Amino acid sequence: MSLRLNCDLGESFGSWKMGLDEAVMPHIDQANIACGFHAGDPLVLQNTLTLAKANNVTIGAHPGYPDLVGFGRRSIKASAAELKAMVHYQIAAIDGMAHTQGLTLTYVKPHGAMYNDMMADAAVRATIMQAVSEYHRPLVLMLQSTPQAEQHQQEADSIGLELWFEIFADRCYDDDGKLLARTKPGAVHNKEKMLAQVKQLKEQGTVTTVSGEILTLRADTLCVHGDNMDGVNAIQEIRGLISQ
């Protein structure tokens, strides 16, 4: 299995700091950069783009619900038109700032509750897929790889949208192929479990769920969260594992 390594970055805001972007950026292939709704601000966005450029890292928009206090981890009920506008607004913000630095935005990965809602609700997923496909130039949508990957591929193919399927190094999987809720024990792996999961994914294309079931997952890219210190500390070892 050939994998690229991605990380959610640019999630500081004003004097509030999140993640260790400078430590992570040299080791990843793709940076999912916050666009200001759940985290990030104009200066943080600008500086994160500069850091990505210096490390030759592919950049993606990381849009979320307008929820700074909840870090975008709370669902917001929105009409399809509102949701599409939220996504377009955030993509346009990072796309414009990237272009100013001579960079090209390549893909979109929704954040937090928006990502979870996209995976759980077909109507939300259809709206986000439409939003990305209707942008004025082609962009790829990154979404979680689950046992329903072929169905999601068919949904995207019907509107001419390219997908990248994502798996997670530092999160425990539930038996249905979704991520175990962060409110449940063991939802976020420690370093030892993380490296074991990456090794299994790389060598066998599978993950072991919370109850011990084995799931086969299609994957293009592997996520390590920048707010998980064990993940940040293990990133060089993860880079080595997936590069073998």
C-alpha positions, -999 to 999 in steps of 0.1 A, spaced: 0 0 0 14 34 -11 4 61 13 9 99 16 11 114 51 -13 143 60 -19 164 90 -44 190 102 -24 223 107 -28 260 110 -52 256 139 -39 283 162 -59 315 167 -45 347 180 -26 340 212 -42 305 215 -18 278 202 -27 244 188 -3 218 174 34 219 166 32 229 129 69 236 126 79 202 139 54 183 118 56 200 84 90 187 73 78 151 76 44 152 58 32 152 22 -1 171 26 -11 199 50 -49 203 58 -50 240 67 -77 256 88 -96 283 71 -108 304 100 -142 290 109 -132 264 135 -97 276 140 -70 297 124 -69 334 116 -55 354 86 -19 356 99 -18 319 110 -32 309 76 -5 330 58 23 317 80 12 281 76 11 285 38 46 299 40 58 270 61 42 245 36 59 262 7 93 260 24 89 223 29 73 216 -5 41 202 10 9 199 -9 -18 222 6 -55 215 12 -84 234 26 -96 222 60 -131 239 63 -153 234 94 -185 247 110 -183 283 123 -176 272 159 -144 286 173 -154 279 209 -161 242 202 -132 238 178 -156 228 151 -164 195 169 -201 204 174 -226 198 146 -245 228 133 -279 223 115 -276 241 82 -295 240 50 -278 226 19 -274 262 5 -258 274 38 -235 244 40 -224 248 4 -217 285 10 -197 278 41 -175 254 22 -171 277 -8 -163 307 15 -135 288 33 -120 273 1 -119 307 -15 -101 322 15 -72 298 15 -72 295 -23 -67 333 -27 -40 335 0 -22 305 -14 -22 320 -49 -7 352 -35 23 331 -24 25 312 -57 9 281 -43 -19 260 -57 -46 246 -35 -51 209 -45 -78 194 -23 -104 198 5 -107 178 37 -136 189 60 -128 192 97 -143 177 129 -181 176 131 -185 186 94 -163 156 84 -182 132 107 -215 145 94 -203 140 59 -195 104 66 -228 97 85 -253 116 65 -258 110 28 -275 144 23 -246 163 40 -221 142 20 -239 150 -13 -239 187 -5 -202 188 3 -193 168 -28 -214 192 -49 -197 222 -32 -162 209 -41 -172 198 -76 -188 231 -83 -157 252 -74 -144 272 -103 -115 247 -109 -110 210 -101 -102 201 -65 -100 166 -49 -122 157 -18 -105 138 10 -129 116 30 -126 87 54 -121 52 40 -148 29 53 -164 -4 41 -187 18 20 -158 32 -1 -171 19 -34 -205 35 -28 -188 68 -20 -167 65 -51 -198 60 -72 -214 91 -57 -183 111 -66 -180 96 -101 -216 107 -108 -206 143 -105 -171 141 -119 -154 145 -85 -120 129 -76 -116 114 -42 -87 105 -19 -96 80 7 -81 86 42 -71 63 70 -60 73 105 -28 65 124 -38 77 158 -75 69 161 -92 37 171 -118 23 147 -153 12 156 -167 -21 141 -186 -2 114 -154 13 100 -160 48 115 -138 64 141 -145 55 177 -161 86 193 -135 108 212 -158 106 242 -152 68 245 -121 53 262 -93 44 238 -105 66 210 -70 81 205 -41 58 203 -9 61 223 24 59 204 28 21 206 -7 14 193 -4 41 166 28 25 152 13 -9 153 -18 3 134 3 20 107 24 -11 103 -7 -32 99 -22 -7 74 10 -6 54 16 -43 53 -19 -58 52 -43 -29 42 -63 -36 74 -71 -22 108 -82 -40 140 -113 -24 155 -121 -17 191 -137 -52 195 -109 -70 176 -125 -73 142 -103 -70 111 -114 -44 84 -99 -41 50 -97 -4 40 -89 13 7 -65 42 13 -46 69 -5 -35 90 25 -27 85 62 -36 112 88 -17 120 120 -34 147 141 -12 177 150 -30 181 183 -21 146 195 13 148 211 20 111 208 13 115 171 37 144 168 64 126 187 60 95 165 57 112 131 93 105 120 88 68 128 55 68 109 72 85 80 98 57 80 71 30 81 51 42 52 82 50 31 95 14 33 
